[in-house]
Amino acid sequence: MKNYFKKFSIMSLFIFLFLCAIGICNSNKAFAEEYLITPTNMTDSSSPSPFRADASSIDYRYKVQPWEAFNGTSVDAYDTWLSQSGESSNVWLSIDIGTRKIPSSYSFSTWNDSEMTAAPKDWNFEGSNDGVNWTILDKRINISGWNRGEEKKFNISNNSSSYSRFRINVLQNNGRSDVAIDNFKIYSDSSYDLEKNLSLNKYTDNLQVGQTDNLVVTTIPAAIDVTWKSSDSLIATVDSNGKVTGIKEGQAAITATTADGAIATCTVTVTNKSGTSGGNTTPTNPTDNTGGTSTGTDETSTIVNIAHAKGDNTNNAGGEVSIIFHGTADTTLSVVKTADVKDVWVGDKFTYTIVVTNTGSKTAKAVVVNDNAPNHIQFIPGGITTTQGTVDSTSTPSNIVVNVGDIPPSGTVTIKVPVTVVL
Protein backbone atom coordinates (compact mmCIF):
# COMPACT_ATOMS: atom_id res chain seq x y z
CA MET A 1 0.00 0.00 0.00
CA LYS A 2 1.39 3.32 -1.01
CA ASN A 3 2.69 5.40 1.88
CA TYR A 4 1.16 8.84 1.55
CA PHE A 5 2.42 11.83 3.45
CA LYS A 6 0.16 13.35 6.02
CA LYS A 7 -1.89 16.23 4.69
CA PHE A 8 -2.38 19.47 6.54
CA SER A 9 -5.08 22.01 5.90
CA ILE A 10 -3.63 25.51 5.92
CA MET A 11 -6.51 27.84 6.46
CA SER A 12 -6.38 31.58 5.82
CA LEU A 13 -5.89 33.02 9.27
CA PHE A 14 -7.66 36.29 9.93
CA ILE A 15 -5.82 37.01 13.15
CA PHE A 16 -7.96 39.87 14.42
CA LEU A 17 -11.06 37.67 14.14
CA PHE A 18 -11.01 34.39 16.02
CA LEU A 19 -12.37 31.86 13.56
CA CYS A 20 -13.89 28.78 15.01
CA ALA A 21 -16.11 26.22 13.34
CA ILE A 22 -19.76 27.25 13.62
CA GLY A 23 -22.21 24.50 14.57
CA ILE A 24 -25.95 24.05 14.48
CA CYS A 25 -27.94 21.53 16.49
CA ASN A 26 -28.59 18.24 14.76
CA SER A 27 -32.33 17.78 14.63
CA ASN A 28 -32.41 14.44 12.76
CA LYS A 29 -33.95 16.00 9.69
CA ALA A 30 -35.42 13.84 6.98
CA PHE A 31 -32.99 12.33 4.51
CA ALA A 32 -34.39 14.54 1.71
CA GLU A 33 -32.96 17.58 3.49
CA GLU A 34 -29.48 16.12 3.76
CA TYR A 35 -26.39 16.66 1.63
CA LEU A 36 -23.74 14.12 0.71
CA ILE A 37 -20.35 15.27 2.05
CA THR A 38 -18.20 12.31 0.98
CA PRO A 39 -16.97 11.55 -2.56
CA THR A 40 -18.32 8.89 -4.92
CA ASN A 41 -15.63 9.29 -7.58
CA MET A 42 -12.29 8.53 -5.92
CA THR A 43 -9.57 7.10 -8.17
CA ASP A 44 -6.84 6.68 -5.55
CA SER A 45 -6.31 7.36 -1.85
CA SER A 46 -6.10 11.14 -2.27
CA SER A 47 -7.91 11.93 -5.51
CA PRO A 48 -9.91 14.00 -6.05
CA SER A 49 -8.57 16.63 -3.65
CA PRO A 50 -9.12 17.35 -0.79
CA PHE A 51 -10.39 13.88 0.06
CA ARG A 52 -8.20 11.15 1.53
CA ALA A 53 -9.23 7.57 2.26
CA ASP A 54 -7.39 5.34 4.70
CA ALA A 55 -7.82 2.09 6.61
CA SER A 56 -6.25 0.03 9.36
CA SER A 57 -5.22 -2.62 6.80
CA ILE A 58 -6.01 -4.01 3.35
CA ASP A 59 -6.17 -7.50 1.91
CA TYR A 60 -2.94 -7.69 -0.08
CA ARG A 61 -4.08 -10.85 -1.85
CA TYR A 62 -6.63 -8.89 -3.87
CA LYS A 63 -5.01 -5.42 -3.58
CA VAL A 64 -8.27 -3.79 -2.61
CA GLN A 65 -7.83 -0.22 -1.37
CA PRO A 66 -9.73 2.05 1.07
CA TRP A 67 -10.63 4.52 -1.70
CA GLU A 68 -12.61 1.79 -3.50
CA ALA A 69 -15.30 2.23 -0.86
CA PHE A 70 -15.69 5.80 -2.19
CA ASN A 71 -15.52 5.29 -5.97
CA GLY A 72 -19.27 4.95 -6.51
CA THR A 73 -19.09 1.51 -8.11
CA SER A 74 -19.48 -2.14 -7.08
CA VAL A 75 -18.36 -3.97 -10.19
CA ASP A 76 -17.41 -7.17 -8.40
CA ALA A 77 -16.46 -8.56 -4.99
CA TYR A 78 -13.10 -6.79 -5.06
CA ASP A 79 -14.37 -3.33 -5.99
CA THR A 80 -14.58 -2.52 -2.28
CA TRP A 81 -12.47 -2.17 0.85
CA LEU A 82 -11.46 -5.47 2.42
CA SER A 83 -9.40 -5.75 5.60
CA GLN A 84 -6.43 -8.09 5.88
CA SER A 85 -7.44 -11.75 6.12
CA GLY A 86 -7.59 -12.79 9.77
CA GLU A 87 -8.67 -9.29 10.93
CA SER A 88 -12.38 -9.49 11.60
CA SER A 89 -12.48 -7.12 14.59
CA ASN A 90 -10.99 -3.80 15.66
CA VAL A 91 -10.42 -2.61 12.09
CA TRP A 92 -11.42 0.72 10.59
CA LEU A 93 -12.08 2.60 7.35
CA SER A 94 -11.75 6.40 7.32
CA ILE A 95 -12.26 9.41 5.08
CA ASP A 96 -10.82 12.91 5.42
CA ILE A 97 -13.14 15.38 3.64
CA GLY A 98 -10.80 18.37 3.99
CA THR A 99 -13.30 20.67 5.71
CA ARG A 100 -15.36 20.50 8.86
CA LYS A 101 -18.98 19.34 8.69
CA ILE A 102 -21.65 18.28 11.16
CA PRO A 103 -22.69 14.73 10.20
CA SER A 104 -26.37 13.84 10.45
CA SER A 105 -26.36 10.28 9.07
CA TYR A 106 -24.23 7.74 7.21
CA SER A 107 -24.70 4.64 5.09
CA PHE A 108 -22.69 1.80 3.59
CA SER A 109 -23.00 -1.65 2.07
CA THR A 110 -20.79 -4.70 2.22
CA TRP A 111 -19.01 -6.25 -0.78
CA ASN A 112 -20.68 -7.46 -3.97
CA ASP A 113 -20.54 -11.14 -3.06
CA SER A 114 -22.89 -13.84 -1.90
CA GLU A 115 -20.96 -14.18 1.39
CA MET A 116 -22.51 -11.60 3.73
CA THR A 117 -20.65 -12.54 6.91
CA ALA A 118 -17.89 -10.04 6.05
CA ALA A 119 -20.35 -7.23 6.86
CA PRO A 120 -19.81 -5.28 10.10
CA LYS A 121 -21.93 -6.36 13.04
CA ASP A 122 -20.80 -4.12 15.91
CA TRP A 123 -19.14 -0.76 15.27
CA ASN A 124 -18.61 2.85 16.28
CA PHE A 125 -19.01 5.73 13.84
CA GLU A 126 -16.43 8.31 14.92
CA GLY A 127 -15.32 11.87 14.12
CA SER A 128 -11.98 13.65 14.51
CA ASN A 129 -10.22 16.86 13.53
CA ASP A 130 -6.64 15.65 13.93
CA GLY A 131 -6.75 11.95 13.08
CA VAL A 132 -5.54 11.10 16.60
CA ASN A 133 -8.38 11.94 18.97
CA TRP A 134 -11.65 10.33 17.92
CA THR A 135 -15.14 10.95 19.28
CA ILE A 136 -17.85 8.29 19.09
CA LEU A 137 -20.86 9.83 17.30
CA ASP A 138 -22.93 6.68 16.83
CA LYS A 139 -22.71 3.11 18.15
CA ARG A 140 -24.38 0.05 16.61
CA ILE A 141 -24.61 -3.45 18.05
CA ASN A 142 -25.73 -6.74 16.46
CA ILE A 143 -26.50 -5.44 12.96
CA SER A 144 -27.07 -8.52 10.80
CA GLY A 145 -29.29 -9.62 7.94
CA TRP A 146 -27.26 -7.92 5.21
CA ASN A 147 -28.23 -8.51 1.58
CA ARG A 148 -26.03 -8.32 -1.49
CA GLY A 149 -25.88 -4.72 -2.76
CA GLU A 150 -27.96 -3.39 0.15
CA GLU A 151 -27.02 -0.04 1.68
CA LYS A 152 -28.05 0.47 5.28
CA LYS A 153 -28.45 4.02 6.56
CA PHE A 154 -28.08 5.17 10.17
CA ASN A 155 -29.08 8.42 11.86
CA ILE A 156 -26.69 10.26 14.19
CA SER A 157 -28.38 11.65 17.29
CA ASN A 158 -27.33 14.29 19.81
CA ASN A 159 -24.34 15.69 17.96
CA SER A 160 -23.77 19.36 17.09
CA SER A 161 -19.98 19.23 16.65
CA SER A 162 -18.20 19.47 13.34
CA TYR A 163 -15.41 17.22 12.11
CA SER A 164 -13.21 16.86 9.04
CA ARG A 165 -12.38 13.16 9.47
CA PHE A 166 -14.77 10.25 9.91
CA ARG A 167 -14.38 6.51 10.27
CA ILE A 168 -16.23 3.27 10.87
CA ASN A 169 -14.42 1.47 13.66
CA VAL A 170 -15.56 -2.15 13.34
CA LEU A 171 -15.57 -3.98 16.66
CA GLN A 172 -16.80 -7.28 15.21
CA ASN A 173 -18.12 -8.57 11.88
CA ASN A 174 -20.73 -11.25 11.17
CA GLY A 175 -18.35 -14.21 11.22
CA ARG A 176 -15.98 -14.14 8.24
CA SER A 177 -12.20 -13.78 8.71
CA ASP A 178 -12.15 -10.25 7.24
CA VAL A 179 -14.34 -7.13 6.98
CA ALA A 180 -15.79 -5.69 3.76
CA ILE A 181 -17.26 -2.18 3.43
CA ASP A 182 -18.40 -0.49 0.23
CA ASN A 183 -20.32 2.64 -0.80
CA PHE A 184 -19.45 4.44 2.45
CA LYS A 185 -21.40 7.71 2.44
CA ILE A 186 -21.78 10.45 5.04
CA TYR A 187 -24.49 13.09 5.03
CA SER A 188 -25.00 16.45 6.69
CA ASP A 189 -28.17 18.49 7.05
CA SER A 190 -26.00 21.61 6.82
CA SER A 191 -24.85 22.30 3.27
CA TYR A 192 -22.52 25.15 4.25
CA ASP A 193 -18.78 24.94 4.78
CA LEU A 194 -18.11 25.08 8.51
CA GLU A 195 -14.89 27.07 8.10
CA LYS A 196 -17.01 30.22 8.40
CA ASN A 197 -17.05 32.97 10.95
CA LEU A 198 -19.01 34.67 13.66
CA SER A 199 -18.68 38.44 13.59
CA LEU A 200 -19.87 41.55 15.41
CA ASN A 201 -20.69 44.99 14.04
CA LYS A 202 -17.92 46.39 16.28
CA TYR A 203 -15.02 45.08 18.34
CA THR A 204 -14.53 48.08 20.62
CA ASP A 205 -17.13 50.29 22.21
CA ASN A 206 -16.99 53.31 24.51
CA LEU A 207 -19.87 53.98 26.88
CA GLN A 208 -20.54 56.36 29.74
CA VAL A 209 -22.00 55.07 32.97
CA GLY A 210 -25.72 54.40 32.37
CA GLN A 211 -25.38 54.49 28.59
CA THR A 212 -26.46 51.54 26.41
CA ASP A 213 -25.56 50.22 22.98
CA ASN A 214 -26.69 47.26 20.90
CA LEU A 215 -24.14 44.83 19.52
CA VAL A 216 -25.20 43.11 16.30
CA VAL A 217 -23.95 39.59 15.63
CA THR A 218 -23.67 38.00 12.18
CA THR A 219 -23.39 34.24 11.81
CA ILE A 220 -22.87 32.06 8.75
CA PRO A 221 -25.29 30.45 8.28
CA ALA A 222 -27.81 32.92 9.69
CA ALA A 223 -30.05 32.43 12.72
CA ILE A 224 -27.64 30.36 14.81
CA ASP A 225 -28.31 30.72 18.53
CA VAL A 226 -25.77 32.93 20.28
CA THR A 227 -25.00 33.21 23.99
CA TRP A 228 -23.87 36.60 25.34
CA LYS A 229 -21.58 37.06 28.34
CA SER A 230 -19.76 39.90 30.08
CA SER A 231 -16.34 39.31 31.62
CA ASP A 232 -17.24 41.76 34.41
CA SER A 233 -20.91 42.54 34.97
CA LEU A 234 -19.96 45.12 37.61
CA ILE A 235 -18.54 47.25 34.76
CA ALA A 236 -20.82 46.39 31.83
CA THR A 237 -23.77 44.02 31.43
CA VAL A 238 -25.21 42.43 28.31
CA ASP A 239 -28.64 40.91 27.79
CA SER A 240 -29.68 37.98 25.61
CA ASN A 241 -30.10 40.27 22.60
CA GLY A 242 -26.66 41.88 22.78
CA LYS A 243 -27.74 45.09 24.50
CA VAL A 244 -24.79 46.41 26.53
CA THR A 245 -25.16 48.76 29.51
CA GLY A 246 -22.33 50.68 31.15
CA ILE A 247 -22.42 50.22 34.95
CA LYS A 248 -19.21 51.76 36.29
CA GLU A 249 -15.78 52.90 35.13
CA GLY A 250 -13.53 50.21 33.74
CA GLN A 251 -13.28 47.77 30.88
CA ALA A 252 -15.13 44.51 30.16
CA ALA A 253 -15.11 42.01 27.34
CA ILE A 254 -18.54 41.22 25.86
CA THR A 255 -18.44 37.81 24.19
CA ALA A 256 -20.84 36.16 21.75
CA THR A 257 -20.51 32.37 21.53
CA THR A 258 -22.27 29.72 19.43
CA ALA A 259 -23.02 26.23 20.68
CA ASP A 260 -20.19 24.87 18.52
CA GLY A 261 -17.59 27.19 20.04
CA ALA A 262 -17.29 30.10 17.58
CA ILE A 263 -16.41 33.28 19.50
CA ALA A 264 -16.45 37.01 18.81
CA THR A 265 -15.61 39.62 21.43
CA CYS A 266 -16.16 43.35 21.83
CA THR A 267 -14.02 45.27 24.33
CA VAL A 268 -16.18 47.84 26.12
CA THR A 269 -14.62 50.78 27.96
CA VAL A 270 -16.89 52.57 30.42
CA THR A 271 -16.15 56.09 31.67
CA ASN A 272 -18.01 58.35 34.06
CA LYS A 273 -20.47 60.88 32.68
CA SER A 274 -17.90 63.68 32.71
CA GLY A 275 -15.86 61.71 30.17
CA THR A 276 -12.88 61.09 32.46
CA SER A 277 -12.17 57.85 34.19
CA GLY A 278 -10.60 59.26 37.32
CA GLY A 279 -7.68 56.85 37.10
CA ASN A 280 -5.65 54.57 34.88
CA THR A 281 -7.51 52.78 32.10
CA THR A 282 -6.68 49.99 29.72
CA PRO A 283 -6.88 51.32 26.17
CA THR A 284 -9.18 49.52 23.77
CA ASN A 285 -7.77 47.09 21.28
CA PRO A 286 -10.10 46.47 18.33
CA THR A 287 -7.61 44.19 16.64
CA ASP A 288 -7.78 41.43 19.20
CA ASN A 289 -11.10 39.77 19.91
CA THR A 290 -9.59 36.68 21.52
CA GLY A 291 -8.13 37.89 24.73
CA GLY A 292 -5.24 40.12 23.65
CA THR A 293 -4.34 43.02 25.92
CA SER A 294 -3.14 46.59 25.68
CA THR A 295 -1.63 48.54 28.55
CA GLY A 296 -0.42 52.10 28.96
CA THR A 297 -1.80 55.61 28.97
CA ASP A 298 1.04 57.88 27.84
CA GLU A 299 3.57 58.30 25.06
CA THR A 300 6.17 56.16 26.86
CA SER A 301 3.87 53.32 27.76
CA THR A 302 4.23 49.94 26.10
CA ILE A 303 1.19 48.60 24.30
CA VAL A 304 0.96 44.94 23.36
CA ASN A 305 -1.50 43.62 20.78
CA ILE A 306 -1.77 39.83 20.79
CA ALA A 307 -3.87 38.22 18.06
CA HIS A 308 -4.44 34.49 18.31
CA ALA A 309 -4.51 32.16 15.34
CA LYS A 310 -7.21 29.55 15.13
CA GLY A 311 -6.25 26.86 17.60
CA ASP A 312 -8.10 23.70 16.54
CA ASN A 313 -6.23 22.92 13.33
CA THR A 314 -3.18 20.69 13.51
CA ASN A 315 -0.99 23.13 11.66
CA ASN A 316 -1.60 26.24 13.74
CA ALA A 317 -2.67 25.19 17.23
CA GLY A 318 -1.88 27.96 19.69
CA GLY A 319 -0.38 30.24 17.08
CA GLU A 320 -0.31 33.96 17.80
CA VAL A 321 1.21 37.18 16.54
CA SER A 322 2.10 39.85 19.09
CA ILE A 323 2.90 43.48 18.32
CA ILE A 324 4.71 45.60 20.87
CA PHE A 325 4.86 49.37 20.44
CA HIS A 326 4.76 52.68 22.27
CA GLY A 327 1.79 55.02 22.10
CA THR A 328 -1.45 56.13 23.70
CA ALA A 329 -4.93 54.68 23.94
CA ASP A 330 -5.62 56.36 20.59
CA THR A 331 -2.94 54.22 18.99
CA THR A 332 -4.29 50.89 17.76
CA LEU A 333 -2.95 48.36 15.31
CA SER A 334 -4.83 45.75 13.33
CA VAL A 335 -3.20 42.49 12.29
CA VAL A 336 -4.22 40.16 9.47
CA LYS A 337 -2.30 36.96 8.71
CA THR A 338 -3.06 34.82 5.67
CA ALA A 339 -1.57 31.83 3.86
CA ASP A 340 -1.22 31.75 0.08
CA VAL A 341 -2.40 28.12 -0.12
CA LYS A 342 -5.20 26.08 1.40
CA ASP A 343 -3.83 22.52 1.25
CA VAL A 344 -0.21 21.39 1.46
CA TRP A 345 1.81 18.23 2.01
CA VAL A 346 4.79 17.54 4.21
CA GLY A 347 7.84 19.05 2.53
CA ASP A 348 5.87 21.75 0.70
CA LYS A 349 6.74 25.43 1.00
CA PHE A 350 4.31 28.33 1.10
CA THR A 351 4.20 31.91 2.37
CA TYR A 352 2.41 33.61 5.24
CA THR A 353 1.59 37.30 4.77
CA ILE A 354 1.26 39.47 7.88
CA VAL A 355 -0.27 42.90 7.33
CA VAL A 356 -0.04 45.42 10.20
CA THR A 357 -2.11 48.61 9.89
CA ASN A 358 -2.27 51.60 12.23
CA THR A 359 -6.00 52.18 12.57
CA GLY A 360 -5.62 54.82 15.26
CA SER A 361 -5.11 58.58 15.18
CA LYS A 362 -1.59 58.60 16.69
CA THR A 363 1.74 57.22 15.51
CA ALA A 364 2.65 53.77 16.84
CA LYS A 365 6.32 54.02 17.79
CA ALA A 366 9.01 51.34 17.81
CA VAL A 367 6.71 48.59 16.55
CA VAL A 368 8.00 45.02 16.95
CA VAL A 369 6.20 42.04 15.40
CA ASN A 370 6.71 38.64 17.02
CA ASP A 371 5.28 35.44 15.50
CA ASN A 372 5.59 31.87 16.78
CA ALA A 373 5.51 29.00 14.29
CA PRO A 374 2.38 26.82 14.47
CA ASN A 375 2.74 23.06 14.86
CA HIS A 376 4.25 21.35 11.80
CA ILE A 377 5.48 24.66 10.38
CA GLN A 378 9.07 25.94 10.22
CA PHE A 379 9.83 29.55 9.29
CA ILE A 380 12.63 30.33 6.82
CA PRO A 381 14.14 33.45 8.48
CA GLY A 382 16.54 34.16 5.63
CA GLY A 383 13.65 34.54 3.19
CA ILE A 384 11.54 36.97 5.21
CA THR A 385 10.78 40.31 3.55
CA THR A 386 9.20 43.43 5.03
CA THR A 387 8.12 46.70 3.45
CA GLN A 388 9.51 48.54 6.48
CA GLY A 389 12.09 47.74 9.14
CA THR A 390 14.41 44.77 9.51
CA VAL A 391 14.28 41.12 10.54
CA ASP A 392 15.88 40.69 13.94
CA SER A 393 18.97 38.48 14.14
CA THR A 394 17.33 36.46 16.94
CA SER A 395 14.74 35.04 14.50
CA THR A 396 14.67 31.23 14.27
CA PRO A 397 12.64 28.61 12.38
CA SER A 398 10.23 28.53 15.34
CA ASN A 399 10.01 32.25 16.11
CA ILE A 400 10.49 35.43 14.11
CA VAL A 401 10.99 38.99 15.27
CA VAL A 402 10.66 41.96 12.90
CA ASN A 403 11.68 45.44 14.07
CA VAL A 404 9.24 47.52 12.06
CA GLY A 405 9.83 50.98 13.56
CA ASP A 406 7.22 53.77 13.63
CA ILE A 407 3.90 53.37 11.81
CA PRO A 408 1.93 56.61 11.23
CA PRO A 409 -1.89 56.75 11.27
CA SER A 410 -3.30 54.73 8.32
CA GLY A 411 0.20 53.36 7.69
CA THR A 412 0.55 49.72 6.62
CA VAL A 413 3.48 47.32 6.79
CA THR A 414 3.47 43.99 4.93
CA ILE A 415 5.69 41.11 6.08
CA LYS A 416 6.06 37.94 4.00
CA VAL A 417 7.28 34.82 5.79
CA PRO A 418 8.21 31.72 3.75
CA VAL A 419 7.72 28.43 5.59
CA THR A 420 8.19 24.69 5.21
CA VAL A 421 5.67 22.01 6.26
CA VAL A 422 7.27 19.39 8.51
CA LEU A 423 6.14 16.32 10.43
C-alpha positions, 0 to 999 in steps of 0.5 A: 500500500502506497505510503502517503504523506500526512496532509495538513489544511492551511486555512487563511488566518484572519488574526484579528477575528477568532475563527472557530467552526460554527455548529448548528444543532442536529435535529435528525432532519429527513434524509431529503434535506441532507447533503452528501459530504463524501466523494463517490468518484475517488480514483486513488487514496487522495484523488480528487482533492481534498479527500483522503481515504485510509484504513487500518489494513487491506487484503494484499491478496486482492489489492483492494484499497480504502478509496474503493469504498468511495468510488461509486461503483461495485463492479465485483467482490473486489471493488470494495475495501477489504481488511487483511485476512484474519482481521475481523475485529478492531479494524477501521475505514476512514475518510478525510473530507478536507473541511469540517462538517456536522454529520447527520447520518451515514450509510454503507454496504458490504461487498458485492458477493454472496458471502454476507458474513464479512459485513460489520456487526458491531461498530462505532461511527467516529469523528476527529479533527486531527486523526488522533483523537476520535469521538464516538458519534454513533454506536451500533450493536448486532447489525445482521441480515445484510443482503447483497448490494444493500445499503443500510443508513443510520441516523446520528443523534445528539451531535452538534460538533463538526469534524473533518475526518470520519471513520467506521471502527468495526468492533466485530463482523458477522463471522468471516475472517475479514471485513468488507465495506463499500459505498461508504457515504456520510451526510449532513443536514448543513450544506454550508462549509463550517470554516465560516465565521461569527462576527460583530458589528464592532469590536470596541465600544466606549460607553458612559455610565448608564449608557447603552448600545446594541451589539449586532452579531452576524453568523454564517449560516444565519439564525444560529443561537448565540450566547452573550456574556460579560467578563465583568458585569460590575462594569458592563452588562449584556442581555440575551439580545446583545444590548450592553449597559455601562455600569461603572468605570472600567473595561469589560469584554462582551463575548458572543458564543455559538453552541459549537464554540465560535467566538467574537468579542467586543471590548467595552470601555466605560467612563463616568459621565464627565468623560474622564475615568478618574484613574488609569484605564486599559486602552481599547484594542479592536484588533484582538477579539480573543483575549489580547491586551493593551496597557499604557496611557502615555507616550512612553507606555508599552502597548501589546497587541496579541492576536491568536490564530485559530487553535483547533487545526493541527498546523496552527494550534496555539499560534499567535502574533504579538505586536509591541509598540509605544503610544497612547490609547488612541494608537491601535494596530490591526493584524491580518495573517493569511496563507497563500495556499489552502492545502499542502503536504509535508515538505511543501513550502508556502508563504504567510503574509502578515499585514499590520495597519495603524487604525488609530489617530496617533503614531505607533512608535518602535513597533516590533512584530513577534510570530511563533511557528504553528505546529508542523510549520518551520519559518525560513528566516533568511527569506523573510521580507518586510516593506519597512524595518528589519528582521531581527537576528534572533529570529529562528525557524520557530520564532520570528521577530521583525523590528518595524519601527514607527507606523503613522496613522493609516500606515501599513506594513506587509511582512512575507514569511516563507515556511516549510511544512514538517512532520 
